[in-house]
Amino acid sequence: MQQFTVPQFIDVEDKIIGPLTTRQFIIMLVAFMIVVISYKLCDFTLFVLIMVVTLGIAGVFAFLKINGRPFHFFVINFIQTAKKAKLRIWNNSLNMKATELNNIEKIESEGKTEKTILSPKKPYIKSRLSELSLIVDTQGAYKGGEKVERIEKINTN
């Protein structure tokens, strides 16, 4: 049988420039490009404001980790959670109406359309699982509740 090496530490990103990963390097490169463009186009006070905000946001997205995962995963999960409904309420009346609509059968006879309501399936009143397990546990000494009389009649014949 051949020996294979199993990859270890697959969740660690590759380092390309010192301690920076590819993702961190690209984020910081884009941030510095935005800072350079703002330096060329804006006056000094606006440039400083844009630089602080841009480098702050880029630094957070590049280096901050929450629960060991990069910050952008946290932002994506936060947005998805904010979009979902906060309270879910089960409305039984909608479920019952859908069941009634499924039970209605249309029958065409002599050009007239008649609606016939099908009777719903009878639900199981009691599971026989506990009774069967009791029969197995007692190795047949317990014959079962309603079936005892029928079994006794069969045994006497």
Phi and psi in radians as a Rosetta constraint file:
Dihedral C 1 N 2 CA 2 C 2 CIRCULARHARMONIC -1.344 0.35
Dihedral N 2 CA 2 C 2 N 3 CIRCULARHARMONIC 2.586 0.35
Dihedral C 2 N 3 CA 3 C 3 CIRCULARHARMONIC -1.682 0.35
Dihedral N 3 CA 3 C 3 N 4 CIRCULARHARMONIC 2.303 0.35
Dihedral C 3 N 4 CA 4 C 4 CIRCULARHARMONIC -2.103 0.35
Dihedral N 4 CA 4 C 4 N 5 CIRCULARHARMONIC 2.507 0.35
Dihedral C 4 N 5 CA 5 C 5 CIRCULARHARMONIC -1.515 0.35
Dihedral N 5 CA 5 C 5 N 6 CIRCULARHARMONIC 2.317 0.35
Dihedral C 5 N 6 CA 6 C 6 CIRCULARHARMONIC -1.597 0.35
Dihedral N 6 CA 6 C 6 N 7 CIRCULARHARMONIC 2.231 0.35
Dihedral C 6 N 7 CA 7 C 7 CIRCULARHARMONIC -1.086 0.35
Dihedral N 7 CA 7 C 7 N 8 CIRCULARHARMONIC 2.389 0.35
Dihedral C 7 N 8 CA 8 C 8 CIRCULARHARMONIC -1.981 0.35
Dihedral N 8 CA 8 C 8 N 9 CIRCULARHARMONIC 2.689 0.35
Dihedral C 8 N 9 CA 9 C 9 CIRCULARHARMONIC 0.959 0.35
Dihedral N 9 CA 9 C 9 N 10 CIRCULARHARMONIC 0.887 0.35
Dihedral C 9 N 10 CA 10 C 10 CIRCULARHARMONIC -1.323 0.35
Dihedral N 10 CA 10 C 10 N 11 CIRCULARHARMONIC -0.237 0.35
Dihedral C 10 N 11 CA 11 C 11 CIRCULARHARMONIC -1.551 0.35
Dihedral N 11 CA 11 C 11 N 12 CIRCULARHARMONIC -0.042 0.35
Dihedral C 11 N 12 CA 12 C 12 CIRCULARHARMONIC -1.542 0.35
Dihedral N 12 CA 12 C 12 N 13 CIRCULARHARMONIC 2.213 0.35
Dihedral C 12 N 13 CA 13 C 13 CIRCULARHARMONIC -1.323 0.35
Dihedral N 13 CA 13 C 13 N 14 CIRCULARHARMONIC 2.643 0.35
Dihedral C 13 N 14 CA 14 C 14 CIRCULARHARMONIC -1.245 0.35
Dihedral N 14 CA 14 C 14 N 15 CIRCULARHARMONIC 2.413 0.35
Dihedral C 14 N 15 CA 15 C 15 CIRCULARHARMONIC -1.602 0.35
Dihedral N 15 CA 15 C 15 N 16 CIRCULARHARMONIC 2.292 0.35
Dihedral C 15 N 16 CA 16 C 16 CIRCULARHARMONIC -1.949 0.35
Dihedral N 16 CA 16 C 16 N 17 CIRCULARHARMONIC -0.703 0.35
Dihedral C 16 N 17 CA 17 C 17 CIRCULARHARMONIC -2.198 0.35
Dihedral N 17 CA 17 C 17 N 18 CIRCULARHARMONIC 1.740 0.35
Dihedral C 17 N 18 CA 18 C 18 CIRCULARHARMONIC 1.054 0.35
Dihedral N 18 CA 18 C 18 N 19 CIRCULARHARMONIC -2.187 0.35
Dihedral C 18 N 19 CA 19 C 19 CIRCULARHARMONIC -1.544 0.35
Dihedral N 19 CA 19 C 19 N 20 CIRCULARHARMONIC 0.050 0.35
Dihedral C 19 N 20 CA 20 C 20 CIRCULARHARMONIC -1.541 0.35
Dihedral N 20 CA 20 C 20 N 21 CIRCULARHARMONIC 2.387 0.35
Dihedral C 20 N 21 CA 21 C 21 CIRCULARHARMONIC -1.530 0.35
Dihedral N 21 CA 21 C 21 N 22 CIRCULARHARMONIC 3.011 0.35
Dihedral C 21 N 22 CA 22 C 22 CIRCULARHARMONIC -1.061 0.35
Dihedral N 22 CA 22 C 22 N 23 CIRCULARHARMONIC -0.776 0.35
Dihedral C 22 N 23 CA 23 C 23 CIRCULARHARMONIC -1.097 0.35
Dihedral N 23 CA 23 C 23 N 24 CIRCULARHARMONIC -0.801 0.35
Dihedral C 23 N 24 CA 24 C 24 CIRCULARHARMONIC -1.109 0.35
Dihedral N 24 CA 24 C 24 N 25 CIRCULARHARMONIC -0.719 0.35
Dihedral C 24 N 25 CA 25 C 25 CIRCULARHARMONIC -1.089 0.35
Dihedral N 25 CA 25 C 25 N 26 CIRCULARHARMONIC -0.767 0.35
Dihedral C 25 N 26 CA 26 C 26 CIRCULARHARMONIC -1.172 0.35
Dihedral N 26 CA 26 C 26 N 27 CIRCULARHARMONIC -0.723 0.35
Dihedral C 26 N 27 CA 27 C 27 CIRCULARHARMONIC -1.064 0.35
Dihedral N 27 CA 27 C 27 N 28 CIRCULARHARMONIC -0.821 0.35
Dihedral C 27 N 28 CA 28 C 28 CIRCULARHARMONIC -1.187 0.35
Dihedral N 28 CA 28 C 28 N 29 CIRCULARHARMONIC -0.615 0.35
Dihedral C 28 N 29 CA 29 C 29 CIRCULARHARMONIC -1.097 0.35
Dihedral N 29 CA 29 C 29 N 30 CIRCULARHARMONIC -0.778 0.35
Dihedral C 29 N 30 CA 30 C 30 CIRCULARHARMONIC -1.125 0.35
Dihedral N 30 CA 30 C 30 N 31 CIRCULARHARMONIC -0.705 0.35
Dihedral C 30 N 31 CA 31 C 31 CIRCULARHARMONIC -1.097 0.35
Dihedral N 31 CA 31 C 31 N 32 CIRCULARHARMONIC -0.760 0.35
Dihedral C 31 N 32 CA 32 C 32 CIRCULARHARMONIC -1.166 0.35
Dihedral N 32 CA 32 C 32 N 33 CIRCULARHARMONIC -0.579 0.35
Dihedral C 32 N 33 CA 33 C 33 CIRCULARHARMONIC -1.158 0.35
Dihedral N 33 CA 33 C 33 N 34 CIRCULARHARMONIC -0.704 0.35
Dihedral C 33 N 34 CA 34 C 34 CIRCULARHARMONIC -1.116 0.35
Dihedral N 34 CA 34 C 34 N 35 CIRCULARHARMONIC -0.694 0.35
Dihedral C 34 N 35 CA 35 C 35 CIRCULARHARMONIC -1.117 0.35
Dihedral N 35 CA 35 C 35 N 36 CIRCULARHARMONIC -0.758 0.35
Dihedral C 35 N 36 CA 36 C 36 CIRCULARHARMONIC -1.118 0.35
Dihedral N 36 CA 36 C 36 N 37 CIRCULARHARMONIC -0.743 0.35
Dihedral C 36 N 37 CA 37 C 37 CIRCULARHARMONIC -1.133 0.35
Dihedral N 37 CA 37 C 37 N 38 CIRCULARHARMONIC -0.706 0.35
Dihedral C 37 N 38 CA 38 C 38 CIRCULARHARMONIC -1.179 0.35
Dihedral N 38 CA 38 C 38 N 39 CIRCULARHARMONIC -0.535 0.35
Dihedral C 38 N 39 CA 39 C 39 CIRCULARHARMONIC -1.146 0.35
Dihedral N 39 CA 39 C 39 N 40 CIRCULARHARMONIC -0.682 0.35
Dihedral C 39 N 40 CA 40 C 40 CIRCULARHARMONIC -1.295 0.35
Dihedral N 40 CA 40 C 40 N 41 CIRCULARHARMONIC -0.581 0.35
Dihedral C 40 N 41 CA 41 C 41 CIRCULARHARMONIC -1.715 0.35
Dihedral N 41 CA 41 C 41 N 42 CIRCULARHARMONIC -0.401 0.35
Dihedral C 41 N 42 CA 42 C 42 CIRCULARHARMONIC -1.991 0.35
Dihedral N 42 CA 42 C 42 N 43 CIRCULARHARMONIC 2.846 0.35
Dihedral C 42 N 43 CA 43 C 43 CIRCULARHARMONIC -1.304 0.35
Dihedral N 43 CA 43 C 43 N 44 CIRCULARHARMONIC 3.055 0.35
Dihedral C 43 N 44 CA 44 C 44 CIRCULARHARMONIC -1.153 0.35
Dihedral N 44 CA 44 C 44 N 45 CIRCULARHARMONIC -0.729 0.35
Dihedral C 44 N 45 CA 45 C 45 CIRCULARHARMONIC -1.185 0.35
Dihedral N 45 CA 45 C 45 N 46 CIRCULARHARMONIC -0.715 0.35
Dihedral C 45 N 46 CA 46 C 46 CIRCULARHARMONIC -1.176 0.35
Dihedral N 46 CA 46 C 46 N 47 CIRCULARHARMONIC -0.634 0.35
Dihedral C 46 N 47 CA 47 C 47 CIRCULARHARMONIC -1.084 0.35
Dihedral N 47 CA 47 C 47 N 48 CIRCULARHARMONIC -0.779 0.35
Dihedral C 47 N 48 CA 48 C 48 CIRCULARHARMONIC -1.104 0.35
Dihedral N 48 CA 48 C 48 N 49 CIRCULARHARMONIC -0.734 0.35
Dihedral C 48 N 49 CA 49 C 49 CIRCULARHARMONIC -1.086 0.35
Dihedral N 49 CA 49 C 49 N 50 CIRCULARHARMONIC -0.817 0.35
Dihedral C 49 N 50 CA 50 C 50 CIRCULARHARMONIC -1.126 0.35
Dihedral N 50 CA 50 C 50 N 51 CIRCULARHARMONIC -0.689 0.35
Dihedral C 50 N 51 CA 51 C 51 CIRCULARHARMONIC -1.111 0.35
Dihedral N 51 CA 51 C 51 N 52 CIRCULARHARMONIC -0.793 0.35
Dihedral C 51 N 52 CA 52 C 52 CIRCULARHARMONIC -1.122 0.35
Dihedral N 52 CA 52 C 52 N 53 CIRCULARHARMONIC -0.792 0.35
Dihedral C 52 N 53 CA 53 C 53 CIRCULARHARMONIC -1.147 0.35
Dihedral N 53 CA 53 C 53 N 54 CIRCULARHARMONIC -0.813 0.35
Dihedral C 53 N 54 CA 54 C 54 CIRCULARHARMONIC -1.129 0.35
Dihedral N 54 CA 54 C 54 N 55 CIRCULARHARMONIC -0.836 0.35
Dihedral C 54 N 55 CA 55 C 55 CIRCULARHARMONIC -1.192 0.35
Dihedral N 55 CA 55 C 55 N 56 CIRCULARHARMONIC -0.559 0.35
Dihedral C 55 N 56 CA 56 C 56 CIRCULARHARMONIC -1.136 0.35
Dihedral N 56 CA 56 C 56 N 57 CIRCULARHARMONIC -0.851 0.35
Dihedral C 56 N 57 CA 57 C 57 CIRCULARHARMONIC -1.129 0.35
Dihedral N 57 CA 57 C 57 N 58 CIRCULARHARMONIC -0.748 0.35
Dihedral C 57 N 58 CA 58 C 58 CIRCULARHARMONIC -1.129 0.35
Dihedral N 58 CA 58 C 58 N 59 CIRCULARHARMONIC -0.704 0.35
Dihedral C 58 N 59 CA 59 C 59 CIRCULARHARMONIC -1.109 0.35
Dihedral N 59 CA 59 C 59 N 60 CIRCULARHARMONIC -0.701 0.35
Dihedral C 59 N 60 CA 60 C 60 CIRCULARHARMONIC -1.119 0.35
Dihedral N 60 CA 60 C 60 N 61 CIRCULARHARMONIC -0.838 0.35
Dihedral C 60 N 61 CA 61 C 61 CIRCULARHARMONIC -1.192 0.35
Dihedral N 61 CA 61 C 61 N 62 CIRCULARHARMONIC -0.531 0.35
Dihedral C 61 N 62 CA 62 C 62 CIRCULARHARMONIC -1.438 0.35
Dihedral N 62 CA 62 C 62 N 63 CIRCULARHARMONIC -0.728 0.35
Dihedral C 62 N 63 CA 63 C 63 CIRCULARHARMONIC -1.971 0.35
Dihedral N 63 CA 63 C 63 N 64 CIRCULARHARMONIC -0.402 0.35
Dihedral C 63 N 64 CA 64 C 64 CIRCULARHARMONIC -1.339 0.35
Dihedral N 64 CA 64 C 64 N 65 CIRCULARHARMONIC 2.338 0.35
Dihedral C 64 N 65 CA 65 C 65 CIRCULARHARMONIC -2.171 0.35
Dihedral N 65 CA 65 C 65 N 66 CIRCULARHARMONIC 2.379 0.35
Dihedral C 65 N 66 CA 66 C 66 CIRCULARHARMONIC -2.047 0.35
Dihedral N 66 CA 66 C 66 N 67 CIRCULARHARMONIC 2.153 0.35
Dihedral C 66 N 67 CA 67 C 67 CIRCULARHARMONIC 0.961 0.35
Dihedral N 67 CA 67 C 67 N 68 CIRCULARHARMONIC 0.619 0.35
Dihedral C 67 N 68 CA 68 C 68 CIRCULARHARMONIC 1.362 0.35
Dihedral N 68 CA 68 C 68 N 69 CIRCULARHARMONIC 0.119 0.35
Dihedral C 68 N 69 CA 69 C 69 CIRCULARHARMONIC -2.057 0.35
Dihedral N 69 CA 69 C 69 N 70 CIRCULARHARMONIC 2.614 0.35
Dihedral C 69 N 70 CA 70 C 70 CIRCULARHARMONIC -1.035 0.35
Dihedral N 70 CA 70 C 70 N 71 CIRCULARHARMONIC 2.703 0.35
Dihedral C 70 N 71 CA 71 C 71 CIRCULARHARMONIC -1.097 0.35
Dihedral N 71 CA 71 C 71 N 72 CIRCULARHARMONIC -0.582 0.35
Dihedral C 71 N 72 CA 72 C 72 CIRCULARHARMONIC -1.141 0.35
Dihedral N 72 CA 72 C 72 N 73 CIRCULARHARMONIC -0.493 0.35
Dihedral C 72 N 73 CA 73 C 73 CIRCULARHARMONIC -1.157 0.35
Dihedral N 73 CA 73 C 73 N 74 CIRCULARHARMONIC -0.679 0.35
Dihedral C 73 N 74 CA 74 C 74 CIRCULARHARMONIC -1.075 0.35
Dihedral N 74 CA 74 C 74 N 75 CIRCULARHARMONIC -0.770 0.35
Dihedral C 74 N 75 CA 75 C 75 CIRCULARHARMONIC -1.111 0.35
Dihedral N 75 CA 75 C 75 N 76 CIRCULARHARMONIC -0.771 0.35
Dihedral C 75 N 76 CA 76 C 76 CIRCULARHARMONIC -1.091 0.35
Dihedral N 76 CA 76 C 76 N 77 CIRCULARHARMONIC -0.799 0.35
Dihedral C 76 N 77 CA 77 C 77 CIRCULARHARMONIC -1.117 0.35
Dihedral N 77 CA 77 C 77 N 78 CIRCULARHARMONIC -0.646 0.35
Dihedral C 77 N 78 CA 78 C 78 CIRCULARHARMONIC -1.120 0.35
Dihedral N 78 CA 78 C 78 N 79 CIRCULARHARMONIC -0.760 0.35
Dihedral C 78 N 79 CA 79 C 79 CIRCULARHARMONIC -1.138 0.35
Dihedral N 79 CA 79 C 79 N 80 CIRCULARHARMONIC -0.750 0.35
Dihedral C 79 N 80 CA 80 C 80 CIRCULARHARMONIC -1.112 0.35
Dihedral N 80 CA 80 C 80 N 81 CIRCULARHARMONIC -0.683 0.35
Dihedral C 80 N 81 CA 81 C 81 CIRCULARHARMONIC -1.205 0.35
Dihedral N 81 CA 81 C 81 N 82 CIRCULARHARMONIC -0.632 0.35
Dihedral C 81 N 82 CA 82 C 82 CIRCULARHARMONIC -1.192 0.35
Dihedral N 82 CA 82 C 82 N 83 CIRCULARHARMONIC -0.510 0.35
Dihedral C 82 N 83 CA 83 C 83 CIRCULARHARMONIC -1.347 0.35
Dihedral N 83 CA 83 C 83 N 84 CIRCULARHARMONIC -0.451 0.35
Dihedral C 83 N 84 CA 84 C 84 CIRCULARHARMONIC -1.298 0.35
Dihedral N 84 CA 84 C 84 N 85 CIRCULARHARMONIC 2.718 0.35
Dihedral C 84 N 85 CA 85 C 85 CIRCULARHARMONIC -1.185 0.35
Dihedral N 85 CA 85 C 85 N 86 CIRCULARHARMONIC 2.440 0.35
Dihedral C 85 N 86 CA 86 C 86 CIRCULARHARMONIC -1.448 0.35
Dihedral N 86 CA 86 C 86 N 87 CIRCULARHARMONIC -0.476 0.35
Dihedral C 86 N 87 CA 87 C 87 CIRCULARHARMONIC -2.273 0.35
Dihedral N 87 CA 87 C 87 N 88 CIRCULARHARMONIC 2.209 0.35
Dihedral C 87 N 88 CA 88 C 88 CIRCULARHARMONIC -1.959 0.35
Dihedral N 88 CA 88 C 88 N 89 CIRCULARHARMONIC 2.202 0.35
Dihedral C 88 N 89 CA 89 C 89 CIRCULARHARMONIC -2.122 0.35
Dihedral N 89 CA 89 C 89 N 90 CIRCULARHARMONIC 2.262 0.35
Dihedral C 89 N 90 CA 90 C 90 CIRCULARHARMONIC -1.481 0.35
Dihedral N 90 CA 90 C 90 N 91 CIRCULARHARMONIC 2.203 0.35
Dihedral C 90 N 91 CA 91 C 91 CIRCULARHARMONIC -1.875 0.35
Dihedral N 91 CA 91 C 91 N 92 CIRCULARHARMONIC 1.806 0.35
Dihedral C 91 N 92 CA 92 C 92 CIRCULARHARMONIC -1.186 0.35
Dihedral N 92 CA 92 C 92 N 93 CIRCULARHARMONIC -0.512 0.35
Dihedral C 92 N 93 CA 93 C 93 CIRCULARHARMONIC -1.131 0.35
Dihedral N 93 CA 93 C 93 N 94 CIRCULARHARMONIC -0.623 0.35
Dihedral C 93 N 94 CA 94 C 94 CIRCULARHARMONIC -1.147 0.35
Dihedral N 94 CA 94 C 94 N 95 CIRCULARHARMONIC -0.681 0.35
Dihedral C 94 N 95 CA 95 C 95 CIRCULARHARMONIC -1.150 0.35
Dihedral N 95 CA 95 C 95 N 96 CIRCULARHARMONIC -0.708 0.35
Dihedral C 95 N 96 CA 96 C 96 CIRCULARHARMONIC -1.186 0.35
Dihedral N 96 CA 96 C 96 N 97 CIRCULARHARMONIC -0.669 0.35
Dihedral C 96 N 97 CA 97 C 97 CIRCULARHARMONIC -1.120 0.35
Dihedral N 97 CA 97 C 97 N 98 CIRCULARHARMONIC -0.707 0.35
Dihedral C 97 N 98 CA 98 C 98 CIRCULARHARMONIC -1.126 0.35
Dihedral N 98 CA 98 C 98 N 99 CIRCULARHARMONIC -0.655 0.35
Dihedral C 98 N 99 CA 99 C 99 CIRCULARHARMONIC -1.157 0.35
Dihedral N 99 CA 99 C 99 N 100 CIRCULARHARMONIC -0.724 0.35
Dihedral C 99 N 100 CA 100 C 100 CIRCULARHARMONIC -1.128 0.35
Dihedral N 100 CA 100 C 100 N 101 CIRCULARHARMONIC -0.704 0.35
Dihedral C 100 N 101 CA 101 C 101 CIRCULARHARMONIC -1.134 0.35
Dihedral N 101 CA 101 C 101 N 102 CIRCULARHARMONIC -0.597 0.35
Dihedral C 101 N 102 CA 102 C 102 CIRCULARHARMONIC -1.263 0.35
Dihedral N 102 CA 102 C 102 N 103 CIRCULARHARMONIC -0.441 0.35
Dihedral C 102 N 103 CA 103 C 103 CIRCULARHARMONIC -1.524 0.35
Dihedral N 103 CA 103 C 103 N 104 CIRCULARHARMONIC -0.140 0.35
Dihedral C 103 N 104 CA 104 C 104 CIRCULARHARMONIC -1.492 0.35
Dihedral N 104 CA 104 C 104 N 105 CIRCULARHARMONIC 2.227 0.35
Dihedral C 104 N 105 CA 105 C 105 CIRCULARHARMONIC -2.068 0.35
Dihedral N 105 CA 105 C 105 N 106 CIRCULARHARMONIC 2.284 0.35
Dihedral C 105 N 106 CA 106 C 106 CIRCULARHARMONIC -1.640 0.35
Dihedral N 106 CA 106 C 106 N 107 CIRCULARHARMONIC 2.265 0.35
Dihedral C 106 N 107 CA 107 C 107 CIRCULARHARMONIC -2.094 0.35
Dihedral N 107 CA 107 C 107 N 108 CIRCULARHARMONIC 2.220 0.35
Dihedral C 107 N 108 CA 108 C 108 CIRCULARHARMONIC -1.754 0.35
Dihedral N 108 CA 108 C 108 N 109 CIRCULARHARMONIC 2.140 0.35
Dihedral C 108 N 109 CA 109 C 109 CIRCULARHARMONIC -2.413 0.35
Dihedral N 109 CA 109 C 109 N 110 CIRCULARHARMONIC 2.172 0.35
Dihedral C 109 N 110 CA 110 C 110 CIRCULARHARMONIC 0.934 0.35
Dihedral N 110 CA 110 C 110 N 111 CIRCULARHARMONIC 0.755 0.35
Dihedral C 110 N 111 CA 111 C 111 CIRCULARHARMONIC 1.413 0.35
Dihedral N 111 CA 111 C 111 N 112 CIRCULARHARMONIC -0.142 0.35
Dihedral C 111 N 112 CA 112 C 112 CIRCULARHARMONIC -1.750 0.35
Dihedral N 112 CA 112 C 112 N 113 CIRCULARHARMONIC 2.508 0.35
Dihedral C 112 N 113 CA 113 C 113 CIRCULARHARMONIC -1.774 0.35
Dihedral N 113 CA 113 C 113 N 114 CIRCULARHARMONIC 2.147 0.35
Dihedral C 113 N 114 CA 114 C 114 CIRCULARHARMONIC -1.986 0.35
Dihedral N 114 CA 114 C 114 N 115 CIRCULARHARMONIC 2.525 0.35
Dihedral C 114 N 115 CA 115 C 115 CIRCULARHARMONIC -1.799 0.35
Dihedral N 115 CA 115 C 115 N 116 CIRCULARHARMONIC 2.215 0.35
Dihedral C 115 N 116 CA 116 C 116 CIRCULARHARMONIC -2.075 0.35
Dihedral N 116 CA 116 C 116 N 117 CIRCULARHARMONIC 2.258 0.35
Dihedral C 116 N 117 CA 117 C 117 CIRCULARHARMONIC -1.614 0.35
Dihedral N 117 CA 117 C 117 N 118 CIRCULARHARMONIC 2.110 0.35
Dihedral C 117 N 118 CA 118 C 118 CIRCULARHARMONIC -1.349 0.35
Dihedral N 118 CA 118 C 118 N 119 CIRCULARHARMONIC 2.501 0.35
Dihedral C 118 N 119 CA 119 C 119 CIRCULARHARMONIC -1.318 0.35
Dihedral N 119 CA 119 C 119 N 120 CIRCULARHARMONIC 2.390 0.35
Dihedral C 119 N 120 CA 120 C 120 CIRCULARHARMONIC -1.196 0.35
Dihedral N 120 CA 120 C 120 N 121 CIRCULARHARMONIC 2.728 0.35
Dihedral C 120 N 121 CA 121 C 121 CIRCULARHARMONIC -1.141 0.35
Dihedral N 121 CA 121 C 121 N 122 CIRCULARHARMONIC 2.463 0.35
Dihedral C 121 N 122 CA 122 C 122 CIRCULARHARMONIC -1.275 0.35
Dihedral N 122 CA 122 C 122 N 123 CIRCULARHARMONIC 2.258 0.35
Dihedral C 122 N 123 CA 123 C 123 CIRCULARHARMONIC -1.294 0.35
Dihedral N 123 CA 123 C 123 N 124 CIRCULARHARMONIC 2.682 0.35
Dihedral C 123 N 124 CA 124 C 124 CIRCULARHARMONIC -1.196 0.35
Dihedral N 124 CA 124 C 124 N 125 CIRCULARHARMONIC 2.267 0.35
Dihedral C 124 N 125 CA 125 C 125 CIRCULARHARMONIC -1.384 0.35
Dihedral N 125 CA 125 C 125 N 126 CIRCULARHARMONIC -0.761 0.35
Dihedral C 125 N 126 CA 126 C 126 CIRCULARHARMONIC -2.461 0.35
Dihedral N 126 CA 126 C 126 N 127 CIRCULARHARMONIC 2.423 0.35
Dihedral C 126 N 127 CA 127 C 127 CIRCULARHARMONIC -1.374 0.35
Dihedral N 127 CA 127 C 127 N 128 CIRCULARHARMONIC 2.463 0.35
Dihedral C 127 N 128 CA 128 C 128 CIRCULARHARMONIC -1.594 0.35
Dihedral N 128 CA 128 C 128 N 129 CIRCULARHARMONIC 0.067 0.35
Dihedral C 128 N 129 CA 129 C 129 CIRCULARHARMONIC -1.073 0.35
Dihedral N 129 CA 129 C 129 N 130 CIRCULARHARMONIC -0.784 0.35
Dihedral C 129 N 130 CA 130 C 130 CIRCULARHARMONIC -1.146 0.35
Dihedral N 130 CA 130 C 130 N 131 CIRCULARHARMONIC -0.651 0.35
Dihedral C 130 N 131 CA 131 C 131 CIRCULARHARMONIC -1.177 0.35
Dihedral N 131 CA 131 C 131 N 132 CIRCULARHARMONIC -0.736 0.35
Dihedral C 131 N 132 CA 132 C 132 CIRCULARHARMONIC -1.160 0.35
Dihedral N 132 CA 132 C 132 N 133 CIRCULARHARMONIC -0.668 0.35
Dihedral C 132 N 133 CA 133 C 133 CIRCULARHARMONIC -1.168 0.35
Dihedral N 133 CA 133 C 133 N 134 CIRCULARHARMONIC -0.600 0.35
Dihedral C 133 N 134 CA 134 C 134 CIRCULARHARMONIC -1.175 0.35
Dihedral N 134 CA 134 C 134 N 135 CIRCULARHARMONIC -0.686 0.35
Dihedral C 134 N 135 CA 135 C 135 CIRCULARHARMONIC -1.102 0.35
Dihedral N 135 CA 135 C 135 N 136 CIRCULARHARMONIC -0.752 0.35
Dihedral C 135 N 136 CA 136 C 136 CIRCULARHARMONIC -1.180 0.35
Dihedral N 136 CA 136 C 136 N 137 CIRCULARHARMONIC -0.730 0.35
Dihedral C 136 N 137 CA 137 C 137 CIRCULARHARMONIC -1.135 0.35
Dihedral N 137 CA 137 C 137 N 138 CIRCULARHARMONIC -0.636 0.35
Dihedral C 137 N 138 CA 138 C 138 CIRCULARHARMONIC -1.555 0.35
Dihedral N 138 CA 138 C 138 N 139 CIRCULARHARMONIC 0.123 0.35
Dihedral C 138 N 139 CA 139 C 139 CIRCULARHARMONIC 0.945 0.35
Dihedral N 139 CA 139 C 139 N 140 CIRCULARHARMONIC 0.670 0.35
Dihedral C 139 N 140 CA 140 C 140 CIRCULARHARMONIC 1.613 0.35
Dihedral N 140 CA 140 C 140 N 141 CIRCULARHARMONIC -0.059 0.35
Dihedral C 140 N 141 CA 141 C 141 CIRCULARHARMONIC -1.152 0.35
Dihedral N 141 CA 141 C 141 N 142 CIRCULARHARMONIC -0.697 0.35
Dihedral C 141 N 142 CA 142 C 142 CIRCULARHARMONIC -1.553 0.35
Dihedral N 142 CA 142 C 142 N 143 CIRCULARHARMONIC 2.163 0.35
Dihedral C 142 N 143 CA 143 C 143 CIRCULARHARMONIC -1.617 0.35
Dihedral N 143 CA 143 C 143 N 144 CIRCULARHARMONIC -0.217 0.35
Dihedral C 143 N 144 CA 144 C 144 CIRCULARHARMONIC 1.921 0.35
Dihedral N 144 CA 144 C 144 N 145 CIRCULARHARMONIC 2.697 0.35
Dihedral C 144 N 145 CA 145 C 145 CIRCULARHARMONIC -1.170 0.35
Dihedral N 145 CA 145 C 145 N 146 CIRCULARHARMONIC -1.214 0.35
Dihedral C 145 N 146 CA 146 C 146 CIRCULARHARMONIC -1.477 0.35
Dihedral N 146 CA 146 C 146 N 147 CIRCULARHARMONIC -0.343 0.35
Dihedral C 146 N 147 CA 147 C 147 CIRCULARHARMONIC -1.476 0.35
Dihedral N 147 CA 147 C 147 N 148 CIRCULARHARMONIC -0.171 0.35
Dihedral C 147 N 148 CA 148 C 148 CIRCULARHARMONIC -1.071 0.35
Dihedral N 148 CA 148 C 148 N 149 CIRCULARHARMONIC -0.802 0.35
Dihedral C 148 N 149 CA 149 C 149 CIRCULARHARMONIC -1.087 0.35
Dihedral N 149 CA 149 C 149 N 150 CIRCULARHARMONIC -0.728 0.35
Dihedral C 149 N 150 CA 150 C 150 CIRCULARHARMONIC -1.173 0.35
Dihedral N 150 CA 150 C 150 N 151 CIRCULARHARMONIC -0.691 0.35
Dihedral C 150 N 151 CA 151 C 151 CIRCULARHARMONIC -1.179 0.35
Dihedral N 151 CA 151 C 151 N 152 CIRCULARHARMONIC -0.689 0.35
Dihedral C 151 N 152 CA 152 C 152 CIRCULARHARMONIC -1.145 0.35
Dihedral N 152 CA 152 C 152 N 153 CIRCULARHARMONIC -0.653 0.35
Dihedral C 152 N 153 CA 153 C 153 CIRCULARHARMONIC -1.154 0.35
Dihedral N 153 CA 153 C 153 N 154 CIRCULARHARMONIC -0.673 0.35
Dihedral C 153 N 154 CA 154 C 154 CIRCULARHARMONIC -1.183 0.35
Dihedral N 154 CA 154 C 154 N 155 CIRCULARHARMONIC -0.694 0.35
Dihedral C 154 N 155 CA 155 C 155 CIRCULARHARMONIC -1.173 0.35
Dihedral N 155 CA 155 C 155 N 156 CIRCULARHARMONIC -0.544 0.35
Dihedral C 155 N 156 CA 156 C 156 CIRCULARHARMONIC -1.362 0.35
Dihedral N 156 CA 156 C 156 N 157 CIRCULARHARMONIC -0.410 0.35
